[in-house]
Amino acid sequence: MIEKINYADYGLAKILSDLEFEIFGTNWQPEIILQKIIQNEFIYWIHTTNSKINAYVAVQVIDDELHIIGIGVKEEFRNKNIARELMDSLLQFFLNKDYVCIRLEVRETNIAAINLYKSYLFQEYGVRENYYKNESAVLFELRKLNAIR
Ligand SMILES: CC(C)(COP(=O)(O)OP(=O)(O)OC[C@H]1O[C@@H](n2cnc3c(N)ncnc32)[C@H](O)[C@@H]1OP(=O)(O)O)[C@@H](O)C(=O)NCCC(=O)NCCS
């Protein structure tokens, strides 16, 4: 089940922070996540099974743009279309609001994520050399006119 988080407390922010750490090895502190959700700067969609969160996509609102700050699925839940369901929810939200684009950066070797974004017609618009340790970031954006879902 996919849901958009409309209310958060410290406990939920801690779960999101721990999940981010499990998937990415880095994380925002729960206090920051909580503050930014309350301020409507971070928006999360989560995927749950039996009330347990096993995947999320999070965006940061920057003026009239949405920036994907993370999409992650726990390893044992991958390849079951969960990322696609999360992206569908994000896209639906994007299409119903006045944001002009969705942007993100991704490691150049992250083929799974790049395929996912390309399947939604995200376009590459730049590269940040060595943005990650010894690895470049590819910058993608989806402008409203190109969004198909
Ligand atoms: C990238 C990630 C979110 C995909 O999640 P997922 O739930 O397994 O993906 P889905 O099953 O919904 O697949 C959706 C699409 O993604 C692409 N994809 C997913 N896994 C892939 C893989 N192993 N190889 C190539 N493409 C892949 C495909 O385009 C796929 O569509 P298709 O099945 O029609 O070909 C997941 O691998 C993950 O959490 N990775 C670690 C975190 C990360 O790197 N996040 C992205 C950077 S922010």
The ligand as an SDF file (V2000), in Angstrom:
LIG
                    3D

 48 50  0  0  0  0  0  0  0  0999 V2000
   16.3060    1.8390   -7.7920 C   0  0  0  0  0  0  0  0  0  0  0  0
   15.2690    1.1360   -6.9010 C   0  0  0  0  0  0  0  0  0  0  0  0
   14.5440    2.2200   -6.1090 C   0  0  0  0  0  0  0  0  0  0  0  0
   14.2760    0.3760   -7.7920 C   0  0  0  0  0  0  0  0  0  0  0  0
   13.2590   -0.1720   -6.9460 O   0  0  0  0  0  0  0  0  0  0  0  0
   12.3870   -1.4580   -7.3640 P   0  0  0  0  0  0  0  0  0  0  0  0
   11.1470   -1.4380   -6.5240 O   0  0  0  0  0  0  0  0  0  0  0  0
   13.2150   -2.6610   -7.3270 O   0  0  0  0  0  0  0  0  0  0  0  0
   12.0170   -1.1050   -8.8850 O   0  0  0  0  0  0  0  0  0  0  0  0
   10.7300   -1.6180   -9.6900 P   0  0  0  0  0  0  0  0  0  0  0  0
   10.5510   -3.0790   -9.4670 O   0  0  0  0  0  0  0  0  0  0  0  0
    9.5690   -0.7280   -9.4020 O   0  0  0  0  0  0  0  0  0  0  0  0
   11.2100   -1.3940  -11.1940 O   0  0  0  0  0  0  0  0  0  0  0  0
   10.8290   -0.2380  -11.9120 C   0  0  0  0  0  0  0  0  0  0  0  0
   11.7940    0.0130  -13.0500 C   0  0  0  0  0  0  0  0  0  0  0  0
   13.0900    0.3670  -12.5490 O   0  0  0  0  0  0  0  0  0  0  0  0
   14.1080   -0.1730  -13.4170 C   0  0  0  0  0  0  0  0  0  0  0  0
   14.8630   -1.1760  -12.6680 N   0  0  0  0  0  0  0  0  0  0  0  0
   14.6240   -1.5900  -11.3950 C   0  0  0  0  0  0  0  0  0  0  0  0
   15.5580   -2.4870  -11.0080 N   0  0  0  0  0  0  0  0  0  0  0  0
   16.4120   -2.6220  -12.0480 C   0  0  0  0  0  0  0  0  0  0  0  0
   17.5940   -3.3740  -12.2380 C   0  0  0  0  0  0  0  0  0  0  0  0
   18.0680   -4.1930  -11.2870 N   0  0  0  0  0  0  0  0  0  0  0  0
   18.2540   -3.2620  -13.4090 N   0  0  0  0  0  0  0  0  0  0  0  0
   17.8050   -2.4550  -14.3870 C   0  0  0  0  0  0  0  0  0  0  0  0
   16.6710   -1.6970  -14.2540 N   0  0  0  0  0  0  0  0  0  0  0  0
   15.9860   -1.7840  -13.1100 C   0  0  0  0  0  0  0  0  0  0  0  0
   13.3780   -0.7870  -14.5820 C   0  0  0  0  0  0  0  0  0  0  0  0
   13.1800    0.2300  -15.5480 O   0  0  0  0  0  0  0  0  0  0  0  0
   12.0500   -1.1760  -13.9450 C   0  0  0  0  0  0  0  0  0  0  0  0
   11.0060   -1.2730  -14.8810 O   0  0  0  0  0  0  0  0  0  0  0  0
   10.7320   -2.6830  -15.6610 P   0  0  0  0  0  0  0  0  0  0  0  0
   10.5900   -3.7280  -14.5840 O   0  0  0  0  0  0  0  0  0  0  0  0
    9.4800   -2.4080  -16.4090 O   0  0  0  0  0  0  0  0  0  0  0  0
   11.9370   -2.9090  -16.5180 O   0  0  0  0  0  0  0  0  0  0  0  0
   15.9420    0.0890   -5.9530 C   0  0  0  0  0  0  0  0  0  0  0  0
   16.8180   -0.7200   -6.7020 O   0  0  0  0  0  0  0  0  0  0  0  0
   16.7170    0.7030   -4.7840 C   0  0  0  0  0  0  0  0  0  0  0  0
   16.1590    0.9950   -3.7270 O   0  0  0  0  0  0  0  0  0  0  0  0
   18.0340    0.8960   -4.9580 N   0  0  0  0  0  0  0  0  0  0  0  0
   18.8830    1.4470   -3.8870 C   0  0  0  0  0  0  0  0  0  0  0  0
   18.6010    2.9240   -3.6440 C   0  0  0  0  0  0  0  0  0  0  0  0
   18.8590    3.7520   -4.8810 C   0  0  0  0  0  0  0  0  0  0  0  0
   19.8610    3.5920   -5.5580 O   0  0  0  0  0  0  0  0  0  0  0  0
   17.9340    4.7000   -5.1750 N   0  0  0  0  0  0  0  0  0  0  0  0
   18.0280    5.5770   -6.3370 C   0  0  0  0  0  0  0  0  0  0  0  0
   18.8970    6.7480   -6.1340 C   0  0  0  0  0  0  0  0  0  0  0  0
   18.0770    8.0470   -5.2510 S   0  0  0  0  0  0  0  0  0  0  0  0
  1  2  1  0
  2  3  1  0
  2  4  1  0
  2 36  1  0
  4  5  1  0
  5  6  1  0
  6  7  2  0
  6  8  1  0
  6  9  1  0
  9 10  1  0
 10 11  2  0
 10 12  1  0
 10 13  1  0
 13 14  1  0
 14 15  1  0
 15 16  1  0
 15 30  1  0
 16 17  1  0
 17 18  1  0
 17 28  1  0
 18 19  1  0
 18 27  1  0
 19 20  2  0
 20 21  1  0
 21 22  1  0
 21 27  2  0
 22 23  1  0
 22 24  2  0
 24 25  1  0
 25 26  2  0
 26 27  1  0
 28 29  1  0
 28 30  1  0
 30 31  1  0
 31 32  1  0
 32 33  2  0
 32 34  1  0
 32 35  1  0
 36 37  1  0
 36 38  1  0
 38 39  2  0
 38 40  1  0
 40 41  1  0
 41 42  1  0
 42 43  1  0
 43 44  2  0
 43 45  1  0
 45 46  1  0
 46 47  1  0
 47 48  1  0
M  END
$$$$
